[in-house]
Amino acid sequence: MYSRKITRIDCLLKRVQEIDTGDYNKKFSESSINDLPRELKALFLNLNKMSENIDNCIRERTEELNQINAALKLQLNLEKTIAKVSRSIVKEDCCIDDTINNALQEIGNLLDVDQGFIFQYTADGLDIIISHVWLDEGVKGYFKAPKKMKTEDFAWWLAKMHKVECIYFSSPEELPADAINEIKLIVSIDCKATVAIPLVFKDSFMGFVAFGSTKPKKWEEEQVLLLNLFGEIIAGTLNRQYTMLALEASEARSKAYLKAIPESIFWLDKEGNFLDVKDSPVYTLSIPVSQYPGKNLKDILSVELTQRFLIEINQALANNRVRTFEYKHTKGDKEVFEEARVIRISGNEIMLVIRDITVKKEAHARLLISGEALLKTRQELTVDFIMSTIAHEIKQPLNVIKVILTSTLYLYNKGMIIDTPVLINDIQSVLKQTERINQLINSTASLFHSRKKVAEPVHLGKILESTIQLSAYHIEKLNISVATNLARDIPAIVGNYQHFEQLFINLLENSFAALSNHNIKDKIISIVCRTENNSVIVDFRDNGPGINNNQLEKIFDPFFTTKLENQNRGIGLAIVQSIVRNYNGKISASNAINGGAVFQIHFRIANMNEECIHEYYVS
């Protein structure tokens, strides 16, 4: 469109320039006109005046046409430059930053300005930075604009930009009073005429591109419209740069992760064919990892293990969930344990991550042995505690029985007749007291009689009730209130009844010791048993003095104690932690906001269908 207009104007200018009035002026000189009759003389003088007016009109029109022609040529060149910039930017092998800086220079030269900038938001959105800048040679020496500025200092300007409105003016005096900070910045860099175009990509405001001049300049609407197109190209380019940088960073992290982890990683299809492998110094199964591609699971594993892998692979593909399992096999002349994680990559492809857990298994076995040793030691140390409870609990019903039998024997020796209802009532009282003794003996038997130490479904609520009953003497002696919230529908967990009894006795004894030396009127122990996220959680707290913050990290260390030397040997909480860890649980210690110690224990809810569960829990 601009090319056709320019051609037409050029033709018109050429025709105007061909008009030459010189011969006419020569032919009708002043002397020849004076010789003419008066009527003709007046006519020719009028013609001369008209000729001068025509010359002036032609010169004005010519100047106007030249200006229009120059503006159209600028618009055409601006279009060509923007198209060139667009072609340069879309090239995949281009350096985006260099291309943008070159584009600022080319557009700036065409617009006859001496400054070009791109402003972008920082990641937190609190600042704007100059990410790209072009300066003409004449302004490089004294340009001192800050590279980073607070967004709150340019509220008026950025509000316009967010509304996708262009800002352009010939002088900063044209800006409103609300733009006082913007005016100060523009004046500080000796900028007069300025145009700013918002950078928006998919309704997301990224910043703006601006051009400025140290001399006044009038901006044409057509130029601003074309610069809007330039702004759209730059916004898309910057978004592409963000995406490329994010991908590069993600790729670098992934490569570093794959390089750092010692696990062997394989890619397989659903039939068990190896597609690729991550080379690793760790060799798994029976051959080096470099020999896996092109082989099938059945070429490497036993028939039983191959079937196990294929089942897990197909379940991972069907459910799109990570499958984790452990297995044991022979590598050379050594028996090893390994863990496999199956991760779905696509509809028919999975990633298999294998790591050797033999050392972990051996450490776990040693931990179980040491846990048993600690339990045995603790049981020996708590004999006095349990015996005092038994002695007190048995003494009361025995005293009742003694009184009844002594009274009965006394009446008999005196020859007095005892009424049958009274005798029956005494017998029932004796039976009741003997049943109480029997229950007490049954409750305490687990602490002294060996039972088969294997994992089994146990209900923590019942164990807690039994433990509290065992501790009744000390609870009464220390005048402690025990508040419990033991839900009846708590699912079972996998563990050993005796171990959990020992765990809760140790926690109770810890609270007894804390509360016995704490001067407080109402001494309270609170026990809550609940479920959350497939776990059974026990909250065990008291309103004692709590735990010093600098001792929280050491509280479970063996032989660490905050009590007097003759009161405690410092292994009670170490045994608690050992029992919890033996059953893959978690325990934490903290202080309550209103005072007192808090112990929180997490155990996984039992899965009765889980295979090889004894491998994890047998102690």
C-alpha positions in Angstrom: 0.0 0.0 0.0 2.8 2.4 1.0 4.8 1.5 -2.2 1.9 2.5 -4.5 1.3 5.8 -2.7 5.0 6.7 -2.9 5.1 5.9 -6.6 2.1 8.1 -7.3 3.6 11.0 -5.3 7.0 10.6 -7.1 5.2 10.9 -10.5 3.3 14.0 -9.3 6.5 15.7 -8.1 8.2 15.0 -11.4 5.4 16.6 -13.3 5.4 19.7 -11.1 9.2 20.1 -11.5 8.8 20.0 -15.3 6.7 23.2 -15.2 9.1 26.1 -16.2 7.8 29.7 -16.5 11.2 31.1 -17.5 10.4 31.4 -21.2 7.2 33.1 -20.5 8.9 35.7 -18.2 11.6 36.2 -20.8 9.1 36.7 -23.7 7.0 39.2 -21.7 9.7 41.3 -20.1 8.9 44.6 -18.3 9.9 46.7 -21.3 7.7 44.9 -23.7 4.8 45.1 -21.3 5.2 48.9 -21.1 4.8 49.1 -24.8 1.4 47.4 -24.7 -1.9 49.2 -24.6 -3.1 50.0 -21.1 -5.7 47.3 -21.1 -3.3 44.6 -22.1 -0.7 45.9 -19.7 -3.1 45.5 -16.8 -3.9 42.0 -18.0 -0.3 40.8 -18.2 0.5 42.3 -14.8 -2.3 40.3 -13.3 -1.0 37.2 -15.2 2.5 37.7 -13.7 1.0 38.0 -10.2 -1.0 34.8 -10.7 2.2 33.1 -11.9 4.0 34.0 -8.7 1.0 32.7 -6.7 1.1 29.5 -8.7 4.8 29.1 -8.1 4.3 29.6 -4.3 1.5 27.0 -4.3 3.6 24.5 -6.2 6.6 25.0 -3.8 4.3 24.5 -0.7 2.6 21.5 -2.3 6.0 20.1 -3.3 7.2 20.4 0.3 4.1 18.8 1.7 4.4 15.9 -0.8 8.0 15.5 0.1 7.0 15.2 3.8 4.3 12.7 3.0 6.7 10.8 0.8 9.3 10.7 3.6 6.7 9.6 6.2 5.5 6.8 3.9 9.0 5.7 3.2 9.6 5.6 7.0 6.5 3.5 7.5 7.6 1.2 4.7 11.1 0.8 6.1 9.6 0.3 9.6 7.4 -2.5 8.2 10.4 -4.1 6.4 12.6 -3.8 9.5 9.9 -5.3 11.8 9.4 -8.2 9.3 13.2 -8.7 9.2 13.4 -8.7 13.0 10.6 -11.2 13.1 12.4 -13.5 10.6 15.6 -13.2 12.6 14.0 -14.0 15.9 12.2 -17.1 14.8 15.4 -18.8 13.8 16.2 -21.5 16.3 19.9 -21.0 16.2 19.8 -17.3 16.9 21.1 -15.6 20.0 17.9 -14.1 21.3 19.5 -11.3 23.4 21.8 -10.2 20.5 18.8 -10.3 18.1 16.7 -8.1 20.4 19.5 -5.6 20.9 20.1 -5.4 17.2 16.3 -4.9 16.6 16.3 -2.0 19.1 19.1 -0.4 17.2 17.5 -0.8 13.8 14.1 0.5 14.9 15.8 3.3 16.9 17.8 4.5 13.8 14.7 4.4 11.6 12.7 6.5 14.2 15.6 8.9 14.5 15.9 8.4 18.3 18.9 7.7 20.4 17.7 5.3 23.1 15.9 1.9 23.2 15.0 -0.2 26.2 13.2 -3.3 27.3 11.9 -3.3 30.9 10.8 -6.6 32.5 9.4 -7.6 35.9 11.6 -9.5 38.3 10.3 -13.0 39.4 8.7 -11.6 42.6 7.0 -8.8 40.7 8.4 -6.1 43.1 10.9 -4.6 40.7 11.4 -3.8 37.1 14.8 -4.2 35.4 16.3 -3.0 32.1 17.0 -6.3 30.5 18.0 -5.0 27.0 19.4 -1.5 26.1 20.6 0.3 22.9 22.2 3.7 23.1 23.4 5.8 20.3 27.0 6.9 20.4 26.1 10.4 21.4 24.3 9.4 24.7 26.4 6.5 25.9 28.8 8.7 27.9 26.2 10.3 30.2 23.3 7.8 30.3 22.8 6.9 34.0 19.4 5.3 34.3 19.2 2.7 37.1 19.2 -0.9 36.0 16.6 -1.9 38.7 13.7 0.1 40.0 10.8 -0.5 42.4 7.5 -1.0 40.7 5.7 1.0 43.4 7.7 4.1 42.3 6.1 4.0 38.8 2.5 3.3 39.6 1.0 5.7 37.0 3.2 4.4 34.2 2.7 0.7 35.0 -1.1 1.1 35.4 -1.2 2.4 31.8 0.9 -0.6 30.7 -1.3 -3.1 32.5 -4.3 -1.7 30.7 -2.4 -2.4 27.4 -2.3 1.4 26.6 0.7 2.9 24.8 2.4 6.0 26.2 3.9 8.6 23.8 4.8 12.3 24.2 7.1 14.9 22.7 8.2 16.3 26.0 7.9 15.1 29.6 5.9 18.3 30.4 3.0 16.6 28.6 2.7 14.0 31.4 0.2 14.5 34.2 1.1 15.5 37.8 0.5 11.9 38.9 3.5 10.8 36.9 6.0 12.8 39.1 8.4 9.9 39.6 8.3 9.1 35.9 9.0 12.7 34.9 12.0 12.8 37.3 13.5 9.7 35.7 13.0 10.9 32.1 14.5 14.3 33.0 17.4 12.7 34.8 18.5 10.9 31.6 17.9 14.0 29.4 15.1 12.4 27.5 12.5 14.4 25.7 10.3 12.5 23.3 9.4 9.0 24.4 7.2 6.1 23.3 6.4 3.0 25.4 4.7 -0.1 24.2 3.3 -2.8 26.6 4.7 -6.4 26.3 1.8 -8.8 26.7 1.8 -12.5 26.0 -1.4 -14.4 26.3 -3.0 -11.8 28.6 0.2 -11.9 30.8 1.9 -8.5 31.3 5.7 -9.0 31.1 7.0 -5.4 30.9 7.4 -2.8 28.1 9.6 -1.7 25.3 10.5 2.0 25.1 12.3 4.4 22.7 13.4 7.9 23.6 15.1 10.9 22.1 17.1 13.7 23.6 15.4 16.1 21.3 11.7 16.8 20.8 9.9 14.6 18.4 6.4 14.1 17.2 5.0 10.6 17.1 2.7 9.5 14.4 -0.3 7.2 15.1 0.9 4.9 12.3 4.3 4.6 13.9 2.8 3.7 17.2 0.6 1.1 15.6 3.6 -0.5 13.9 5.5 -0.4 17.2 2.6 -2.3 18.8 3.3 -5.1 16.3 7.0 -4.9 17.3 6.0 -5.2 21.0 4.0 -8.3 20.3 7.0 -9.9 18.5 9.3 -9.0 21.4 6.8 -10.4 24.0 6.5 -13.7 22.1 10.3 -13.8 21.8 10.9 -13.2 25.6 8.3 -15.9 26.4 10.2 -18.2 24.1 13.4 -17.3 25.9 11.8 -18.0 29.3 10.6 -21.4 28.1 14.0 -22.3 26.7 15.8 -21.3 29.9 13.4 -23.2 32.0 13.8 -26.3 29.8 17.6 -26.0 29.9 17.5 -25.7 33.7 15.2 -28.6 34.0 17.3 -30.7 31.6 20.5 -29.8 33.5 18.8 -30.7 36.8 17.6 -34.0 35.4 21.1 -34.8 34.0 22.7 -33.9 37.3 20.2 -36.0 39.2 20.7 -39.0 36.9 24.5 -38.6 37.2 24.4 -38.3 41.0 22.2 -41.1 42.0 23.8 -44.5 42.3 20.8 -46.4 41.3 20.6 -48.3 38.0 17.8 -47.0 35.7 16.2 -48.9 32.9 13.5 -48.2 30.3 11.3 -51.1 29.4 8.1 -51.8 27.4 5.1 -53.6 28.8 6.4 -57.0 27.5 9.6 -56.6 29.6 11.9 -55.7 26.7 14.8 -53.4 27.7 14.8 -50.2 25.6 17.5 -48.1 27.2 19.7 -47.9 30.3 21.5 -45.3 32.4 25.1 -46.4 32.7 26.1 -46.7 36.4 29.0 -48.1 38.4 26.4 -50.1 40.2 25.7 -53.5 38.6 22.4 -55.2 39.3 20.9 -58.6 38.6 23.4 -60.8 36.7 25.1 -58.8 33.9 26.6 -55.3 33.5 23.9 -52.7 32.7 25.5 -51.8 29.3 24.4 -55.3 28.0 20.7 -54.8 28.8 19.3 -53.0 25.7 17.8 -55.5 23.3 17.2 -58.2 26.0 14.1 -59.2 27.8 13.5 -59.7 31.6 13.3 -63.5 31.1 16.9 -63.5 29.7 18.2 -62.1 33.0 15.9 -63.1 35.8 14.4 -66.3 37.1 11.0 -67.3 36.0 9.4 -66.4 39.3 11.1 -63.0 39.5 10.3 -62.2 35.8 6.6 -62.9 36.6 6.8 -60.6 39.6 8.3 -57.8 37.5 5.8 -58.1 34.7 2.9 -58.0 37.2 4.3 -54.8 38.8 4.9 -53.3 35.3 1.4 -53.9 34.1 -0.1 -52.6 37.4 2.0 -49.4 37.1 0.8 -48.9 33.4 -2.8 -49.6 34.3 -3.1 -47.5 37.4 -0.5 -44.8 36.6 1.0 -45.2 40.0 4.5 -45.8 41.2 5.0 -49.4 42.3 7.7 -50.3 44.8 8.7 -53.7 45.9 11.7 -55.6 47.2 13.2 -58.9 46.2 16.1 -61.2 47.0 18.3 -62.9 44.4 21.8 -64.3 44.0 24.5 -62.3 42.4 27.5 -64.5 41.8 28.0 -66.4 45.1 26.4 -63.7 47.2 22.8 -63.2 48.2 21.6 -59.6 47.8 18.5 -57.6 48.5 17.3 -55.0 46.0 14.4 -52.5 45.7 12.6 -51.8 42.5 10.5 -48.8 41.6 8.3 -49.0 38.5 7.3 -45.6 37.1 4.9 -45.1 34.1 6.4 -43.0 31.3 3.8 -43.5 28.6 1.0 -46.0 27.6 3.5 -48.8 26.9 6.7 -47.7 28.5 8.0 -47.6 32.1 11.1 -46.5 33.9 12.6 -49.1 36.3 14.9 -47.8 39.1 16.8 -50.4 41.0 19.0 -50.0 44.1 20.9 -52.4 46.3 19.5 -52.4 49.8 21.6 -55.3 51.2 23.4 -53.0 53.5 20.1 -51.5 54.7 18.7 -54.9 55.4 21.8 -56.0 57.3 21.7 -52.7 59.3 18.0 -53.3 60.0 18.8 -56.8 61.3 21.5 -55.4 63.6 19.0 -52.8 64.8 16.5 -55.5 65.7 19.1 -57.4 67.6 20.2 -54.3 69.5 16.5 -53.4 70.1 16.0 -56.8 71.7 19.0 -56.2 73.9 17.7 -52.8 74.9 14.3 -54.3 75.6 15.8 -57.0 77.8 17.8 -54.4 79.7 14.8 -52.2 80.2 12.7 -55.1 81.4 15.3 -55.9 84.0 15.4 -52.2 85.1 11.6 -52.0 85.3 11.0 -55.1 87.4 10.8 -52.9 90.6 8.2 -50.7 88.9 6.0 -53.6 87.8 6.5 -55.6 91.1 5.4 -52.6 93.1 2.3 -52.3 91.0 1.5 -56.0 91.4 2.1 -55.9 95.1 -0.2 -53.0 95.6 -2.9 -54.3 93.3 -2.9 -57.8 94.8 -2.6 -56.6 98.4 -6.0 -54.8 98.3 -8.1 -57.8 97.2 -6.1 -60.1 99.5 -6.9 -57.9 102.4 -10.6 -58.1 101.5 -10.4 -61.9 101.3 -8.5 -62.0 104.5 -11.1 -59.9 106.4 -14.0 -62.0 105.0 -12.4 -65.4 105.8 -11.1 -64.2 109.2 -14.6 -63.0 110.2 -16.2 -66.2 109.0 -13.7 -68.4 110.9 -14.2 -66.3 114.0 -18.0 -66.8 113.9 -17.5 -70.5 113.3 -15.1 -70.9 116.3 -17.6 -69.0 118.5 -20.3 -71.5 117.6 -22.4 -68.8 116.0 -24.7 -69.7 113.1 -24.0 -67.8 109.9 -27.0 -67.0 107.8 -26.9 -68.6 104.3 -27.4 -65.3 102.4 -24.6 -63.7 104.3 -22.3 -66.7 103.6 -23.2 -66.6 99.9 -22.5 -62.9 99.8 -19.1 -63.4 101.4 -18.3 -66.2 99.0 -19.2 -63.9 96.1 -17.0 -61.2 97.4 -14.1 -63.6 97.7 -14.7 -64.8 94.1 -14.8 -61.2 92.9 -11.5 -60.4 94.6 -9.9 -63.5 93.3 -11.1 -62.6 89.7 -9.5 -59.2 90.2 -6.2 -60.9 91.1 -6.5 -63.2 88.1 -7.0 -60.2 85.7 -4.0 -58.5 87.2 -1.9 -61.6 86.7 -3.0 -62.0 83.1 -2.3 -58.3 82.4 1.2 -58.5 83.7 2.1 -62.0 82.4 3.1 -60.6 79.0 5.9 -58.7 80.6 7.5 -61.8 82.2 6.4 -64.7 80.0 8.0 -65.3 76.7 5.6 -65.3 73.8 6.3 -65.9 70.2 7.9 -62.7 69.0 6.4 -62.3 65.5 4.4 -59.5 64.0 0.6 -59.7 64.3 -2.3 -57.4 64.0 -2.6 -55.4 67.3 -4.9 -52.7 68.5 -3.1 -49.9 70.2 -6.3 -48.8 72.1 -6.5 -52.1 74.0 -2.8 -52.1 74.7 -3.0 -48.5 76.1 -6.0 -49.5 78.4 -4.0 -52.4 79.7 -0.9 -50.3 80.3 -2.9 -47.7 82.2 -4.4 -50.4 84.4 -0.9 -51.8 85.1 0.2 -48.3 86.2 -2.9 -47.6 88.4 -0.9 -47.7 91.6 1.6 -45.0 90.5 -1.1 -42.9 89.0 -3.0 -42.9 92.3 0.2 -42.4 94.4 1.3 -39.3 92.4 -2.3 -38.0 92.2 -2.3 -37.8 88.4 -5.4 -37.6 86.2 -5.1 -39.6 83.0 -7.4 -38.4 80.2 -7.8 -40.7 77.2 -9.5 -40.6 73.9 -9.1 -44.0 72.4 -11.5 -44.4 69.4 -13.0 -47.9 69.2 -12.8 -48.0 65.4 -9.0 -47.5 65.3 -7.6 -50.1 62.7 -5.0 -52.6 63.7 -1.3 -52.1 63.0 1.3 -54.8 62.6 3.6 -55.3 65.6 4.3 -57.3 68.8 2.0 -56.9 71.7 4.7 -57.1 74.3 6.9 -54.5 72.6 4.1 -52.0 72.5 3.3 -52.6 76.2 6.9 -51.8 77.0 6.7 -48.7 74.8 3.7 -47.2 76.6 5.0 -48.1 80.0 8.2 -46.2 79.3 6.3 -43.2 78.1 4.1 -43.3 81.2 7.1 -43.7 83.5 8.8 -40.7 81.8 5.7 -38.6 82.5 5.5 -39.8 86.1 9.1 -38.7 86.7 8.4 -35.3 85.1 5.2 -34.7 87.0 6.6 -35.9 90.4 9.1 -33.1 90.6 6.8 -30.4 89.1 4.9 -28.2 91.6 1.5 -28.0 90.0 -1.9 -28.6 91.5 -3.6 -30.6 88.7 -1.2 -33.1 87.1 -2.6 -34.4 83.9 -1.5 -37.0 81.3 -3.4 -36.9 78.0 -3.4 -39.9 75.6 -5.2 -39.7 72.2 -5.3 -42.5 69.6 -6.5 -41.5 66.2 -6.2 -42.2 62.4 -4.9 -39.9 59.7 -3.7 -40.5 56.1 -3.5 -44.3 56.4 -1.7 -44.1 59.8 -2.5 -44.7 63.4 -1.3 -41.7 65.5 -0.8 -41.7 69.3 -0.5 -38.2 70.9 1.0 -38.6 74.4 1.4 -35.5 76.4 1.6 -34.2 80.0 1.5 -30.8 81.7 4.9 -31.1 83.3 7.9 -28.8 82.9 8.5 -29.9 79.3 11.8 -30.4 77.6 14.6 -27.8 77.2 14.8 -26.8 73.5 18.5 -27.5 73.4 17.8 -31.1 74.7 15.1 -32.0 72.2 17.6 -33.4 69.6 19.2 -35.6 72.3 16.1 -36.8 74.1 16.1 -40.2 72.4 19.9 -40.8 72.7 20.8 -43.8 74.8 21.9 -42.9 78.4 20.9 -39.2 77.9 18.8 -38.1 80.9 17.6 -34.9 82.5 16.8 -36.6 85.8 18.9 -37.3 88.9 21.5 -40.1 88.4 19.8 -42.4 91.0 16.4 -41.9 89.3 17.1 -42.9 85.7 19.7 -44.5 83.5 18.6 -42.6 80.4 17.6 -45.5 78.1 13.8 -45.4 78.5 13.1 -43.1 75.5 15.9 -44.7 73.5 14.0 -48.0 73.8 10.8 -46.2 72.9 12.4 -44.9 69.7 13.9 -48.4 69.0 10.5 -50.1 69.2 8.9 -47.4 67.0 11.6 -47.7 64.4 11.5 -51.5 64.5 8.0 -51.3 63.1 8.7 -48.6 60.5 7.1 -46.0 62.6 8.0 -42.4 63.4 8.2 -40.6 66.8 8.8 -36.9 67.6 9.2 -34.9 70.8 8.2 -31.3 71.3 6.8 -28.9 73.8 3.1 -27.9 74.0 2.2 -24.2 73.6 0.7 -24.1 77.1 3.6 -26.2 78.7 4.4 -29.8 79.0 6.1 -32.5 76.8 4.4 -33.9 73.7 5.3 -37.2 72.1 3.7 -38.1 68.8 4.0 -41.6 67.3 3.0 -42.6 63.7 2.4 -46.3 62.7 1.2 -47.5 59.3 -2.2 -49.2 59.3 -1.8 -52.9 58.8 -2.4 -54.4 55.3 -3.3 -58.0 55.9 -2.8 -58.9 52.2 0.7 -57.4 52.0 3.3 -59.9 51.0 6.5 -60.6 53.0 5.3 -58.5 55.8 7.3 -60.5 58.3 10.5 -59.4 56.5 9.8 -55.9 57.8 8.4 -56.5 61.3 9.8 -59.7 62.8 11.8 -58.8 65.8 
